[in-house]
Structure formats: structure tokens, C-alpha cells
Amino acid sequence: MNSGSVLKVKLSGDPKIKKAKPAQRYEWRSTSCGIGVQWESLDEDLSLKGFLKSSALNQMLRSLKGHDNDEMILV
């Protein structure tokens, strides 16, 4: 991201990743020139587009609740 923003993702929000063994969670790779993450053994793919969509929603919800934070946390 060119803006310098930090994008944090809680992987426990994804059912397949949450149920996976720790060793399986560490077996990921970047896909599509860095715009996605894949866990082949779990048959799970997550995209930057999805992360950003969730981040924008979370940022809006924080604003509505009166929280202002430079860090984006996805759940």
C-alpha cells in the first residue's frame, strides 16, 4: 500500500484457517503478484480486495462508534 497504512488481519475470522493446525497456517504463499494469500493444503485463498473491503467497513464502524485509530484491524 502506497499510503503507508498498516493492514492487520485476524486469521481467526476465517473458519478454515481457524480450524487449521499451526503448521498448516504457516504454509501460505503470496498469489497474483502479491494481491492475495493462498493456503494450498487448506484450499483457502484470501485477496487484498477482500481485506480492503473489510478494512473500509471496520474503519466506518469505528468512526460511528467515535474511535479514531490509524491502524486498520480486520476481524
ChimeraX attribute file (.defattr): number of C-alpha atoms within 10 A of each C-alpha:
attribute: neighborCount
match mode: 1-to-1
recipient: residues
	/A:1	6
	/A:2	4
	/A:3	5
	/A:4	6
	/A:5	10
	/A:6	11
	/A:7	15
	/A:8	13
	/A:9	14
	/A:10	10
	/A:11	13
	/A:12	12
	/A:13	11
	/A:14	12
	/A:15	10
	/A:16	14
	/A:17	17
	/A:18	13
	/A:19	12
	/A:20	14
	/A:21	9
	/A:22	10
	/A:23	8
	/A:24	14
	/A:25	16
	/A:26	10
	/A:27	12
	/A:28	16
	/A:29	12
	/A:30	14
	/A:31	13
	/A:32	9
	/A:33	6
	/A:34	10
	/A:35	12
	/A:36	16
	/A:37	16
	/A:38	17
	/A:39	18
	/A:40	12
	/A:41	11
	/A:42	15
	/A:43	9
	/A:44	14
	/A:45	14
	/A:46	15
	/A:47	16
	/A:48	13
	/A:49	11
	/A:50	11
	/A:51	19
	/A:52	14
	/A:53	13
	/A:54	17
	/A:55	20
	/A:56	15
	/A:57	13
	/A:58	16
	/A:59	20
	/A:60	13
	/A:61	12
	/A:62	14
	/A:63	12
	/A:64	10
	/A:65	9
	/A:66	9
	/A:67	10
	/A:68	10
	/A:69	10
	/A:70	9
	/A:71	12
	/A:72	18
	/A:73	17
	/A:74	19
	/A:75	14
